[in-house]
Amino acid sequence: MSNDGDALRMLDTSTAIEVISRASLAMEQRLLDLPSKAVCISAMTRTELVYSLAGMGNAPAAATVRQFLGIIKTAAWDAAAADLYAELRHRLDAEGSTVGEKDLEIAAHAASKGAVLVTTDVARFQGICAGLVLESWSV
């Protein structure tokens, strides 16, 4: 867990969905309390959110997702993220781990950027990467 108020926060997909759906006023307030430059989503989270738009029959919900994507910064997937992902995937495969593909990509991306990964499910990301800092926004 992190207490670093100045660190970049990268929201995982579950957290982004909760923010978009306004499921938690406390979570929404935490986000609003951060400077906009201090929060982002991974390009992988953006991929998942944009993919969900294709199957969304609810026009107002789709508009809300698009509005969120227009506001929040998306961190670009770069060589450092790709290299760390490959190292982690190799190690976890050798260990027989069943970490989901997108979760691993997001974790590698946050760690490669030195960002705090904000999640509602810390247990899902624990042990993936020694340098990964997690922050729970569960309420």
GUMARFI-980894 format. One record per atom (N, C-alpha, C): x, y, z; residue in one letter; chain; atom name. Coordinates in pm, whole numbers. Atoms other than C-alpha are relative to their C-alpha. Last residue first. Example, Ala and Ser with C-alpha at 12.3 -4.5 7.8 and 13.67 -1.06 7.14 Angstrom:
% residues 2
<x = -82&y = -119&z = -6&resn = S&chain = A&name = N> .
<x = 1367&y = -106&z = 714&resn = S&chain = A&name = CA> .
<x = -77&y = 109&z = 73&resn = S&chain = A&name = C> .
<x = 89&y = -119&z = 0&resn = A&chain = A&name = N> .
<x = 1230&y = -450&z = 780&resn = A&chain = A&name = CA> .
<x = 90&y = 120&z = 0&resn = A&chain = A&name = C> .
% end
This chain:
% residues 139
<x = 80&y = -68&z = -103&resn = V&chain = A&name = N> .
<x = -1499&y = 110&z = -6&resn = V&chain = A&name = CA> .
<x = -102&y = -95&z = 55&resn = V&chain = A&name = C> .
<x = 123&y = 71&z = -38&resn = S&chain = A&name = N> .
<x = -1216&y = -32&z = -209&resn = S&chain = A&name = CA> .
<x = -72&y = 78&z = 107&resn = S&chain = A&name = C> .
<x = 107&y = -99&z = -7&resn = W&chain = A&name = N> .
<x = -968&y = 225&z = -334&resn = W&chain = A&name = CA> .
<x = -132&y = -69&z = 27&resn = W&chain = A&name = C> .
<x = 138&y = 45&z = 7&resn = S&chain = A&name = N> .
<x = -672&y = 3&z = -257&resn = S&chain = A&name = CA> .
<x = -95&y = 117&z = 10&resn = S&chain = A&name = C> .
<x = 82&y = -83&z = -88&resn = E&chain = A&name = N> .
<x = -325&y = 126&z = -340&resn = E&chain = A&name = CA> .
<x = -145&y = -45&z = -20&resn = E&chain = A&name = C> .
<x = 146&y = 10&z = 11&resn = L&chain = A&name = N> .
<x = -57&y = -98&z = -485&resn = L&chain = A&name = CA> .
<x = -70&y = 93&z = 98&resn = L&chain = A&name = C> .
<x = 62&y = -59&z = -118&resn = V&chain = A&name = N> .
<x = 313&y = -39&z = -550&resn = V&chain = A&name = CA> .
<x = -150&y = 3&z = -23&resn = V&chain = A&name = C> .
<x = 137&y = -48&z = 19&resn = L&chain = A&name = N> .
<x = 471&y = -277&z = -802&resn = L&chain = A&name = CA> .
<x = -58&y = 51&z = 133&resn = L&chain = A&name = C> .
<x = 3&y = -146&z = 2&resn = G&chain = A&name = N> .
<x = 848&y = -301&z = -770&resn = G&chain = A&name = CA> .
<x = -139&y = 59&z = -12&resn = G&chain = A&name = C> .
<x = -57&y = -57&z = -123&resn = A&chain = A&name = N> .
<x = 854&y = -666&z = -659&resn = A&chain = A&name = CA> .
<x = -10&y = 152&z = 4&resn = A&chain = A&name = C> .
<x = -125&y = -70&z = 30&resn = C&chain = A&name = N> .
<x = 620&y = -771&z = -940&resn = C&chain = A&name = CA> .
<x = 50&y = 68&z = 127&resn = C&chain = A&name = C> .
<x = -30&y = 3&z = 143&resn = I&chain = A&name = N> .
<x = 324&y = -1007&z = -950&resn = I&chain = A&name = CA> .
<x = 139&y = 56&z = -27&resn = I&chain = A&name = C> .
<x = -97&y = 102&z = 37&resn = G&chain = A&name = N> .
<x = 323&y = -1082&z = -578&resn = G&chain = A&name = CA> .
<x = 33&y = -6&z = -148&resn = G&chain = A&name = C> .
<x = -111&y = 24&z = -93&resn = Q&chain = A&name = N> .
<x = 7&y = -891&z = -502&resn = Q&chain = A&name = CA> .
<x = 90&y = -111&z = -51&resn = Q&chain = A&name = C> .
<x = -127&y = -51&z = 51&resn = F&chain = A&name = N> .
<x = -201&y = -796&z = -808&resn = F&chain = A&name = CA> .
<x = 120&y = -27&z = 91&resn = F&chain = A&name = C> .
<x = -18&y = 44&z = 139&resn = R&chain = A&name = N> .
<x = -525&y = -993&z = -757&resn = R&chain = A&name = CA> .
<x = 139&y = 38&z = -52&resn = R&chain = A&name = C> .
<x = -45&y = 139&z = 0&resn = A&chain = A&name = N> .
<x = -499&y = -949&z = -378&resn = A&chain = A&name = CA> .
<x = 29&y = -50&z = -142&resn = A&chain = A&name = C> .
<x = -145&y = 5&z = -23&resn = V&chain = A&name = N> .
<x = -522&y = -570&z = -417&resn = V&chain = A&name = CA> .
<x = 52&y = -144&z = -12&resn = V&chain = A&name = C> .
<x = -31&y = 139&z = -31&resn = D&chain = A&name = N> .
<x = -874&y = -592&z = -563&resn = D&chain = A&name = CA> .
<x = 151&y = -19&z = 12&resn = D&chain = A&name = C> .
<x = 98&y = 39&z = -102&resn = T&chain = A&name = N> .
<x = -1033&y = -245&z = -582&resn = T&chain = A&name = CA> .
<x = 25&y = -144&z = 45&resn = T&chain = A&name = C> .
<x = 88&y = 113&z = 29&resn = T&chain = A&name = N> .
<x = -728&y = -118&z = -762&resn = T&chain = A&name = CA> .
<x = -103&y = -18&z = 110&resn = T&chain = A&name = C> .
<x = 120&y = -14&z = -81&resn = V&chain = A&name = N> .
<x = -496&y = 180&z = -788&resn = V&chain = A&name = CA> .
<x = -98&y = -108&z = -43&resn = V&chain = A&name = C> .
<x = 115&y = 64&z = 64&resn = L&chain = A&name = N> .
<x = -154&y = 90&z = -925&resn = L&chain = A&name = CA> .
<x = -119&y = 5&z = 96&resn = L&chain = A&name = C> .
<x = 77&y = 77&z = -99&resn = V&chain = A&name = N> .
<x = 98&y = 342&z = -794&resn = V&chain = A&name = CA> .
<x = -119&y = -57&z = -75&resn = V&chain = A&name = C> .
<x = 132&y = -48&z = -43&resn = A&chain = A&name = N> .
<x = 315&y = 453&z = -1084&resn = A&chain = A&name = CA> .
<x = -56&y = -91&z = 109&resn = A&chain = A&name = C> .
<x = -17&y = -41&z = -138&resn = G&chain = A&name = N> .
<x = 688&y = 389&z = -1126&resn = G&chain = A&name = CA> .
<x = -130&y = 55&z = 57&resn = G&chain = A&name = C> .
<x = 14&y = -147&z = -9&resn = K&chain = A&name = N> .
<x = 625&y = 388&z = -1502&resn = K&chain = A&name = CA> .
<x = 30&y = 51&z = 141&resn = K&chain = A&name = C> .
<x = -101&y = -59&z = 89&resn = S&chain = A&name = N> .
<x = 756&y = 31&z = -1546&resn = S&chain = A&name = CA> .
<x = -3&y = 152&z = 4&resn = S&chain = A&name = C> .
<x = -134&y = 16&z = -59&resn = A&chain = A&name = N> .
<x = 560&y = -81&z = -1239&resn = A&chain = A&name = CA> .
<x = 106&y = 67&z = -87&resn = A&chain = A&name = C> .
<x = -11&y = -85&z = -119&resn = A&chain = A&name = N> .
<x = 233&y = 63&z = -1371&resn = A&chain = A&name = CA> .
<x = 141&y = -7&z = 59&resn = A&chain = A&name = C> .
<x = 2&y = -139&z = 44&resn = H&chain = A&name = N> .
<x = 282&y = -95&z = -1715&resn = H&chain = A&name = CA> .
<x = 18&y = 95&z = 118&resn = H&chain = A&name = C> .
<x = -131&y = -29&z = 58&resn = A&chain = A&name = N> .
<x = 383&y = -431&z = -1572&resn = A&chain = A&name = CA> .
<x = 9&y = 146&z = -43&resn = A&chain = A&name = C> .
<x = -97&y = 0&z = -111&resn = A&chain = A&name = N> .
<x = 71&y = -435&z = -1352&resn = A&chain = A&name = CA> .
<x = 139&y = 35&z = -51&resn = A&chain = A&name = C> .
<x = 23&y = -122&z = -78&resn = I&chain = A&name = N> .
<x = -151&y = -335&z = -1645&resn = I&chain = A&name = CA> .
<x = 99&y = 10&z = 115&resn = I&chain = A&name = C> .
<x = -41&y = -114&z = 82&resn = E&chain = A&name = N> .
<x = -4&y = -604&z = -1871&resn = E&chain = A&name = CA> .
<x = -14&y = 131&z = 79&resn = E&chain = A&name = C> .
<x = -146&y = -1&z = 4&resn = L&chain = A&name = N> .
<x = -32&y = -863&z = -1594&resn = L&chain = A&name = CA> .
<x = 52&y = 117&z = -82&resn = L&chain = A&name = C> .
<x = -48&y = -39&z = -133&resn = D&chain = A&name = N> .
<x = -395&y = -778&z = -1529&resn = D&chain = A&name = CA> .
<x = 152&y = 10&z = 1&resn = D&chain = A&name = C> .
<x = 16&y = -146&z = -12&resn = K&chain = A&name = N> .
<x = -462&y = -789&z = -1905&resn = K&chain = A&name = CA> .
<x = 47&y = 48&z = 137&resn = K&chain = A&name = C> .
<x = -83&y = -73&z = 97&resn = E&chain = A&name = N> .
<x = -317&y = -1141&z = -1939&resn = E&chain = A&name = CA> .
<x = -8&y = 151&z = 19&resn = E&chain = A&name = C> .
<x = 62&y = -35&z = 127&resn = G&chain = A&name = N> .
<x = -477&y = -1285&z = -1627&resn = G&chain = A&name = CA> .
<x = 89&y = 87&z = -86&resn = G&chain = A&name = C> .
<x = 33&y = -142&z = 7&resn = V&chain = A&name = N> .
<x = -247&y = -1421&z = -1358&resn = V&chain = A&name = CA> .
<x = -56&y = 30&z = -138&resn = V&chain = A&name = C> .
<x = 115&y = -19&z = 89&resn = T&chain = A&name = N> .
<x = -262&y = -1802&z = -1360&resn = T&chain = A&name = CA> .
<x = -45&y = 147&z = -2&resn = T&chain = A&name = C> .
<x = 97&y = -101&z = -41&resn = S&chain = A&name = N> .
<x = 79&y = -1875&z = -1213&resn = S&chain = A&name = CA> .
<x = -111&y = 17&z = -104&resn = S&chain = A&name = C> .
<x = 135&y = 56&z = 13&resn = G&chain = A&name = N> .
<x = 255&y = -2199&z = -1300&resn = G&chain = A&name = CA> .
<x = -110&y = 96&z = 44&resn = G&chain = A&name = C> .
<x = 52&y = 30&z = -134&resn = E&chain = A&name = N> .
<x = 589&y = -2075&z = -1165&resn = E&chain = A&name = CA> .
<x = -139&y = -63&z = -5&resn = E&chain = A&name = C> .
<x = -88&y = 104&z = -56&resn = A&chain = A&name = N> .
<x = 749&y = -2096&z = -1511&resn = A&chain = A&name = CA> .
<x = -47&y = -44&z = 139&resn = A&chain = A&name = C> .
<x = 30&y = 125&z = 71&resn = D&chain = A&name = N> .
<x = 451&y = -1905&z = -1652&resn = D&chain = A&name = CA> .
<x = 82&y = -115&z = 57&resn = D&chain = A&name = C> .
<x = 128&y = 50&z = -50&resn = L&chain = A&name = N> .
<x = 496&y = -1640&z = -1381&resn = L&chain = A&name = CA> .
<x = -41&y = -129&z = -70&resn = L&chain = A&name = C> .
<x = -15&y = 48&z = -138&resn = R&chain = A&name = N> .
<x = 865&y = -1595&z = -1460&resn = R&chain = A&name = CA> .
<x = -130&y = -62&z = 50&resn = R&chain = A&name = C> .
<x = -88&y = 117&z = 1&resn = H&chain = A&name = N> .
<x = 814&y = -1574&z = -1838&resn = H&chain = A&name = CA> .
<x = 11&y = -59&z = 141&resn = H&chain = A&name = C> .
<x = 76&y = 111&z = 59&resn = R&chain = A&name = N> .
<x = 514&y = -1342&z = -1804&resn = R&chain = A&name = CA> .
<x = 83&y = -127&z = 2&resn = R&chain = A&name = C> .
<x = 97&y = 49&z = -99&resn = L&chain = A&name = N> .
<x = 711&y = -1117&z = -1565&resn = L&chain = A&name = CA> .
<x = -78&y = -119&z = -53&resn = L&chain = A&name = C> .
<x = -73&y = 61&z = -112&resn = E&chain = A&name = N> .
<x = 1008&y = -1083&z = -1802&resn = E&chain = A&name = CA> .
<x = -97&y = -62&z = 101&resn = E&chain = A&name = C> .
<x = -57&y = 126&z = 50&resn = A&chain = A&name = N> .
<x = 781&y = -1024&z = -2103&resn = A&chain = A&name = CA> .
<x = 76&y = -73&z = 111&resn = A&chain = A&name = C> .
<x = 108&y = 98&z = 18&resn = Y&chain = A&name = N> .
<x = 575&y = -763&z = -1914&resn = Y&chain = A&name = CA> .
<x = 58&y = -136&z = -41&resn = Y&chain = A&name = C> .
<x = 32&y = 49&z = -134&resn = L&chain = A&name = N> .
<x = 894&y = -586&z = -1805&resn = L&chain = A&name = CA> .
<x = -111&y = -104&z = -6&resn = L&chain = A&name = C> .
<x = -111&y = 83&z = -49&resn = D&chain = A&name = N> .
<x = 1011&y = -563&z = -2165&resn = D&chain = A&name = CA> .
<x = -31&y = -57&z = 138&resn = D&chain = A&name = C> .
<x = -3&y = 125&z = 75&resn = A&chain = A&name = N> .
<x = 674&y = -442&z = -2293&resn = A&chain = A&name = CA> .
<x = 108&y = -94&z = 52&resn = A&chain = A&name = C> .
<x = 115&y = 79&z = -43&resn = A&chain = A&name = N> .
<x = 641&y = -179&z = -2020&resn = A&chain = A&name = CA> .
<x = 1&y = -137&z = -68&resn = A&chain = A&name = C> .
<x = -25&y = 40&z = -139&resn = A&chain = A&name = N> .
<x = 993&y = -49&z = -2084&resn = A&chain = A&name = CA> .
<x = -114&y = -87&z = 52&resn = A&chain = A&name = C> .
<x = -97&y = 110&z = -3&resn = A&chain = A&name = N> .
<x = 935&y = -53&z = -2461&resn = A&chain = A&name = CA> .
<x = 25&y = -48&z = 143&resn = A&chain = A&name = C> .
<x = -131&y = -27&z = 58&resn = D&chain = A&name = N> .
<x = 622&y = 162&z = -2436&resn = D&chain = A&name = CA> .
<x = 92&y = -121&z = 15&resn = D&chain = A&name = C> .
<x = -75&y = 125&z = -16&resn = W&chain = A&name = N> .
<x = 248&y = 134&z = -2377&resn = W&chain = A&name = CA> .
<x = 134&y = 21&z = -71&resn = W&chain = A&name = C> .
<x = -35&y = 79&z = 118&resn = A&chain = A&name = N> .
<x = 126&y = 493&z = -2365&resn = A&chain = A&name = CA> .
<x = 77&y = -125&z = 40&resn = A&chain = A&name = C> .
<x = -146&y = 22&z = 9&resn = A&chain = A&name = N> .
<x = -27&y = 624&z = -2045&resn = A&chain = A&name = CA> .
<x = 27&y = -94&z = -117&resn = A&chain = A&name = C> .
<x = -35&y = 139&z = 28&resn = T&chain = A&name = N> .
<x = -386&y = 736&z = -2107&resn = T&chain = A&name = CA> .
<x = 151&y = -9&z = -14&resn = T&chain = A&name = C> .
<x = -122&y = 22&z = 78&resn = K&chain = A&name = N> .
<x = -480&y = 1065&z = -1941&resn = K&chain = A&name = CA> .
<x = 21&y = -150&z = -18&resn = K&chain = A&name = C> .
<x = -114&y = 60&z = -70&resn = I&chain = A&name = N> .
<x = -838&y = 1090&z = -1818&resn = I&chain = A&name = CA> .
<x = 117&y = -24&z = -96&resn = I&chain = A&name = C> .
<x = -52&y = -81&z = -111&resn = I&chain = A&name = N> .
<x = -1083&y = 1336&z = -1970&resn = I&chain = A&name = CA> .
<x = 129&y = -56&z = 59&resn = I&chain = A&name = C> .
<x = -40&y = -131&z = 49&resn = G&chain = A&name = N> .
<x = -1177&y = 1202&z = -2311&resn = G&chain = A&name = CA> .
<x = 64&y = 87&z = 105&resn = G&chain = A&name = C> .
<x = -121&y = 18&z = 81&resn = L&chain = A&name = N> .
<x = -1178&y = 844&z = -2187&resn = L&chain = A&name = CA> .
<x = 51&y = 133&z = -58&resn = L&chain = A&name = C> .
<x = -111&y = 35&z = -88&resn = F&chain = A&name = N> .
<x = -1424&y = 942&z = -1913&resn = F&chain = A&name = CA> .
<x = 130&y = -10&z = -78&resn = F&chain = A&name = C> .
<x = -32&y = -122&z = -73&resn = Q&chain = A&name = N> .
<x = -1652&y = 1113&z = -2168&resn = Q&chain = A&name = CA> .
<x = 119&y = -24&z = 94&resn = Q&chain = A&name = C> .
<x = -74&y = -88&z = 92&resn = R&chain = A&name = N> .
<x = -1638&y = 806&z = -2394&resn = R&chain = A&name = CA> .
<x = 41&y = 130&z = 70&resn = R&chain = A&name = C> .
<x = -133&y = 60&z = 19&resn = V&chain = A&name = N> .
<x = -1736&y = 582&z = -2101&resn = V&chain = A&name = CA> .
<x = 84&y = 90&z = -91&resn = V&chain = A&name = C> .
<x = -73&y = -22&z = -126&resn = T&chain = A&name = N> .
<x = -2023&y = 817&z = -2012&resn = T&chain = A&name = CA> .
<x = 141&y = -58&z = -10&resn = T&chain = A&name = C> .
<x = -40&y = -141&z = 0&resn = A&chain = A&name = N> .
<x = -2142&y = 822&z = -2375&resn = A&chain = A&name = CA> .
<x = 82&y = 32&z = 126&resn = A&chain = A&name = C> .
<x = -110&y = -12&z = 96&resn = A&chain = A&name = N> .
<x = -2144&y = 442&z = -2378&resn = A&chain = A&name = CA> .
<x = 52&y = 143&z = -3&resn = A&chain = A&name = C> .
<x = -117&y = 60&z = -64&resn = A&chain = A&name = N> .
<x = -2357&y = 442&z = -2062&resn = A&chain = A&name = CA> .
<x = 122&y = 11&z = -91&resn = A&chain = A&name = C> .
<x = -50&y = -89&z = -106&resn = P&chain = A&name = N> .
<x = -2602&y = 689&z = -2220&resn = P&chain = A&name = CA> .
<x = 125&y = -56&z = 70&resn = P&chain = A&name = C> .
<x = -64&y = -121&z = 53&resn = A&chain = A&name = N> .
<x = -2619&y = 479&z = -2541&resn = A&chain = A&name = CA> .
<x = 47&y = 95&z = 110&resn = A&chain = A&name = C> .
<x = 50&y = -112&z = -79&resn = N&chain = A&name = N> .
<x = -2691&y = 146&z = -2367&resn = N&chain = A&name = CA> .
<x = 74&y = 128&z = -41&resn = N&chain = A&name = C> .
<x = 125&y = -44&z = 61&resn = G&chain = A&name = N> .
<x = -2642&y = -130&z = -2621&resn = G&chain = A&name = CA> .
<x = -58&y = 123&z = 67&resn = G&chain = A&name = C> .
<x = 87&y = -75&z = -92&resn = M&chain = A&name = N> .
<x = -2278&y = -171&z = -2524&resn = M&chain = A&name = CA> .
<x = -124&y = 48&z = -74&resn = M&chain = A&name = C> .
<x = 113&y = 82&z = -37&resn = G&chain = A&name = N> .
<x = -2109&y = -446&z = -2724&resn = G&chain = A&name = CA> .
<x = -103&y = 70&z = 87&resn = G&chain = A&name = C> .
<x = 54&y = 68&z = 118&resn = A&chain = A&name = N> .
<x = -1868&y = -224&z = -2912&resn = A&chain = A&name = CA> .
<x = -124&y = -81&z = 33&resn = A&chain = A&name = C> .
<x = 93&y = -89&z = 70&resn = L&chain = A&name = N> .
<x = -1819&y = 3&z = -2611&resn = L&chain = A&name = CA> .
<x = -68&y = -70&z = -117&resn = L&chain = A&name = C> .
<x = 133&y = 14&z = -60&resn = S&chain = A&name = N> .
<x = -1666&y = -283&z = -2410&resn = S&chain = A&name = CA> .
<x = -104&y = 87&z = -69&resn = S&chain = A&name = C> .
<x = 58&y = 127&z = 45&resn = Y&chain = A&name = N> .
<x = -1370&y = -291&z = -2651&resn = Y&chain = A&name = CA> .
<x = -142&y = -17&z = 54&resn = Y&chain = A&name = C> .
<x = 45&y = -23&z = 137&resn = V&chain = A&name = N> .
<x = -1309&y = 77&z = -2579&resn = V&chain = A&name = CA> .
<x = -63&y = -126&z = -56&resn = V&chain = A&name = C> .
<x = 118&y = -87&z = -5&resn = L&chain = A&name = N> .
<x = -1297&y = 3&z = -2205&resn = L&chain = A&name = CA> .
<x = -55&y = 27&z = -141&resn = L&chain = A&name = C> .
<x = 114&y = 74&z = -55&resn = E&chain = A&name = N> .
<x = -1066&y = -297&z = -2243&resn = E&chain = A&name = CA> .
<x = -126&y = 85&z = 0&resn = E&chain = A&name = C> .
<x = 39&y = 104&z = 95&resn = T&chain = A&name = N> .
<x = -829&y = -110&z = -2475&resn = T&chain = A&name = CA> .
<x = -124&y = -75&z = 50&resn = T&chain = A&name = C> .
<x = 74&y = -68&z = 106&resn = R&chain = A&name = N> .
<x = -827&y = 191&z = -2241&resn = R&chain = A&name = CA> .
<x = -50&y = -102&z = -102&resn = R&chain = A&name = C> .
<x = 132&y = -28&z = -57&resn = T&chain = A&name = N> .
<x = -725&y = -41&z = -1959&resn = T&chain = A&name = CA> .
<x = -86&y = 69&z = -104&resn = T&chain = A&name = C> .
<x = 70&y = 129&z = -5&resn = M&chain = A&name = N> .
<x = -440&y = -168&z = -2177&resn = M&chain = A&name = CA> .
<x = -140&y = 15&z = 61&resn = M&chain = A&name = C> .
<x = 54&y = 23&z = 133&resn = A&chain = A&name = N> .
<x = -333&y = 189&z = -2263&resn = A&chain = A&name = CA> .
<x = -76&y = -132&z = -4&resn = A&chain = A&name = C> .
<x = -90&y = 66&z = 95&resn = S&chain = A&name = N> .
<x = -292&y = 219&z = -1889&resn = S&chain = A&name = CA> .
<x = -68&y = -6&z = -137&resn = S&chain = A&name = C> .
<x = 30&y = 142&z = 21&resn = I&chain = A&name = N> .
<x = -508&y = 466&z = -1702&resn = I&chain = A&name = CA> .
<x = 106&y = -53&z = -96&resn = I&chain = A&name = C> .
<x = 9&y = 47&z = 139&resn = C&chain = A&name = N> .
<x = -397&y = 797&z = -1559&resn = C&chain = A&name = CA> .
<x = -58&y = -141&z = -2&resn = C&chain = A&name = C> .
<x = 80&y = 121&z = 16&resn = V&chain = A&name = N> .
<x = -381&y = 1009&z = -1245&resn = V&chain = A&name = CA> .
<x = -10&y = -35&z = -148&resn = V&chain = A&name = C> .
<x = -47&y = 103&z = -93&resn = A&chain = A&name = N> .
<x = -137&y = 1270&z = -1116&resn = A&chain = A&name = CA> .
<x = -77&y = -131&z = -13&resn = A&chain = A&name = C> .
<x = -127&y = 54&z = 50&resn = K&chain = A&name = N> .
<x = -175&y = 1511&z = -1410&resn = K&chain = A&name = CA> .
<x = 53&y = -115&z = 86&resn = K&chain = A&name = C> .
<x = 23&y = 81&z = 120&resn = S&chain = A&name = N> .
<x = -544&y = 1557&z = -1320&resn = S&chain = A&name = CA> .
<x = 129&y = -61&z = -56&resn = S&chain = A&name = C> .
<x = -18&y = -82&z = 120&resn = P&chain = A&name = N> .
<x = -450&y = 1675&z = -970&resn = P&chain = A&name = CA> .
<x = -12&y = -88&z = -124&resn = P&chain = A&name = C> .
<x = -132&y = 9&z = 64&resn = L&chain = A&name = N> .
<x = -596&y = 1434&z = -716&resn = L&chain = A&name = CA> .
<x = 11&y = 99&z = -116&resn = L&chain = A&name = C> .
<x = -100&y = -62&z = -87&resn = D&chain = A&name = N> .
<x = -890&y = 1525&z = -491&resn = D&chain = A&name = CA> .
<x = 142&y = -2&z = -59&resn = D&chain = A&name = C> .
<x = 10&y = -146&z = 15&resn = L&chain = A&name = N> .
<x = -1135&y = 1451&z = -772&resn = L&chain = A&name = CA> .
<x = 102&y = 74&z = 85&resn = L&chain = A&name = C> .
<x = -49&y = -35&z = 133&resn = L&chain = A&name = N> .
<x = -1019&y = 1089&z = -780&resn = L&chain = A&name = CA> .
<x = 0&y = 152&z = -19&resn = L&chain = A&name = C> .
<x = -145&y = 24&z = -1&resn = R&chain = A&name = N> .
<x = -1062&y = 1048&z = -407&resn = R&chain = A&name = CA> .
<x = 63&y = 39&z = -133&resn = R&chain = A&name = C> .
<x = -62&y = -111&z = -71&resn = Q&chain = A&name = N> .
<x = -1405&y = 1210&z = -436&resn = Q&chain = A&name = CA> .
<x = 152&y = -16&z = 6&resn = Q&chain = A&name = C> .
<x = 6&y = -115&z = 88&resn = E&chain = A&name = N> .
<x = -1515&y = 960&z = -701&resn = E&chain = A&name = CA> .
<x = 69&y = 121&z = 65&resn = E&chain = A&name = C> .
<x = -103&y = 23&z = 102&resn = M&chain = A&name = N> .
<x = -1398&y = 677&z = -479&resn = M&chain = A&name = CA> .
<x = 5&y = 119&z = -96&resn = M&chain = A&name = C> .
<x = -130&y = -14&z = -67&resn = A&chain = A&name = N> .
<x = -1602&y = 814&z = -188&resn = A&chain = A&name = CA> .
<x = 114&y = -18&z = -100&resn = A&chain = A&name = C> .
<x = -27&y = -143&z = -13&resn = L&chain = A&name = N> .
<x = -1904&y = 863&z = -414&resn = L&chain = A&name = CA> .
<x = 135&y = 24&z = 66&resn = L&chain = A&name = C> .
<x = -45&y = -41&z = -132&resn = S&chain = A&name = N> .
<x = -1887&y = 497&z = -507&resn = S&chain = A&name = CA> .
<x = 31&y = 149&z = 1&resn = S&chain = A&name = C> .
<x = 44&y = 97&z = -99&resn = A&chain = A&name = N> .
<x = -2067&y = 329&z = -795&resn = A&chain = A&name = CA> .
<x = 34&y = 42&z = 142&resn = A&chain = A&name = C> .
<x = 29&y = -81&z = -119&resn = R&chain = A&name = N> .
<x = -2024&y = 634&z = -1017&resn = R&chain = A&name = CA> .
<x = -57&y = -89&z = 112&resn = R&chain = A&name = C> .
<x = 138&y = 32&z = -39&resn = S&chain = A&name = N> .
<x = -2042&y = 398&z = -1315&resn = S&chain = A&name = CA> .
<x = -47&y = 79&z = 121&resn = S&chain = A&name = C> .
<x = 91&y = -32&z = 111&resn = I&chain = A&name = N> .
<x = -1732&y = 559&z = -1466&resn = I&chain = A&name = CA> .
<x = -145&y = -20&z = 41&resn = I&chain = A&name = C> .
<x = 3&y = -146&z = 12&resn = V&chain = A&name = N> .
<x = -1545&y = 552&z = -1133&resn = V&chain = A&name = CA> .
<x = -102&y = 41&z = -108&resn = V&chain = A&name = C> .
<x = 73&y = -52&z = -116&resn = E&chain = A&name = N> .
<x = -1638&y = 189&z = -1075&resn = E&chain = A&name = CA> .
<x = -11&y = 151&z = -3&resn = E&chain = A&name = C> .
<x = 142&y = 31&z = 19&resn = I&chain = A&name = N> .
<x = -1534&y = 101&z = -1430&resn = I&chain = A&name = CA> .
<x = -83&y = 52&z = 117&resn = I&chain = A&name = C> .
<x = 53&y = -91&z = 102&resn = A&chain = A&name = N> .
<x = -1201&y = 280&z = -1385&resn = A&chain = A&name = CA> .
<x = -149&y = -22&z = -21&resn = A&chain = A&name = C> .
<x = 14&y = -131&z = -64&resn = T&chain = A&name = N> .
<x = -1141&y = 90&z = -1061&resn = T&chain = A&name = CA> .
<x = -58&y = 101&z = -98&resn = T&chain = A&name = C> .
<x = 112&y = 9&z = -95&resn = S&chain = A&name = N> .
<x = -1208&y = -243&z = -1231&resn = S&chain = A&name = CA> .
<x = -25&y = 134&z = 69&resn = S&chain = A&name = C> .
<x = 128&y = 0&z = 72&resn = T&chain = A&name = N> .
<x = -983&y = -148&z = -1524&resn = T&chain = A&name = CA> .
<x = -119&y = -4&z = 94&resn = T&chain = A&name = C> .
<x = 21&y = 124&z = 75&resn = D&chain = A&name = N> .
<x = -682&y = -53&z = -1313&resn = D&chain = A&name = CA> .
<x = -141&y = 3&z = -60&resn = D&chain = A&name = C> .
<x = 120&y = 75&z = -37&resn = L&chain = A&name = N> .
<x = -628&y = 311&z = -1225&resn = L&chain = A&name = CA> .
<x = -6&y = -129&z = -81&resn = L&chain = A&name = C> .
<x = 53&y = 65&z = 120&resn = M&chain = A&name = N> .
<x = -271&y = 437&z = -1259&resn = M&chain = A&name = CA> .
<x = -118&y = -86&z = 45&resn = M&chain = A&name = C> .
<x = 93&y = 110&z = -25&resn = R&chain = A&name = N> .
<x = -179&y = 685&z = -985&resn = R&chain = A&name = CA> .
<x = -51&y = -52&z = -133&resn = R&chain = A&name = C> .
<x = 99&y = 22&z = 104&resn = L&chain = A&name = N> .
<x = 130&y = 901&z = -1039&resn = L&chain = A&name = CA> .
<x = -86&y = -119&z = 38&resn = L&chain = A&name = C> .
<x = -25&y = 101&z = 104&resn = A&chain = A&name = N> .
<x = 305&y = 962&z = -710&resn = A&chain = A&name = CA> .
<x = -113&y = -2&z = -103&resn = A&chain = A&name = C> .
<x = -48&y = -63&z = 122&resn = D&chain = A&name = N> .
<x = 273&y = 1288&z = -515&resn = D&chain = A&name = CA> .
<x = 18&y = -98&z = -116&resn = D&chain = A&name = C> .
<x = 101&y = -86&z = 58&resn = G&chain = A&name = N> .
<x = 53&y = 1161&z = -229&resn = G&chain = A&name = CA> .
<x = 41&y = 62&z = -133&resn = G&chain = A&name = C> .
<x = -66&y = -103&z = 78&resn = D&chain = A&name = N> .
<x = 288&y = 874&z = -150&resn = D&chain = A&name = CA> .
<x = -103&y = 83&z = -76&resn = D&chain = A&name = C> .
<x = 41&y = -126&z = -61&resn = N&chain = A&name = N> .
<x = 104&y = 681&z = 122&resn = N&chain = A&name = CA> .
<x = 58&y = 117&z = -79&resn = N&chain = A&name = C> .
<x = -81&y = -120&z = 14&resn = S&chain = A&name = N> .
<x = 116&y = 353&z = -63&resn = S&chain = A&name = CA> .
<x = -59&y = 117&z = 75&resn = S&chain = A&name = C> .
<x = 85&y = -118&z = 0&resn = M&chain = A&name = N> .
<x = 0&y = 0&z = 0&resn = M&chain = A&name = CA> .
<x = 89&y = 123&z = 0&resn = M&chain = A&name = C> .
% end
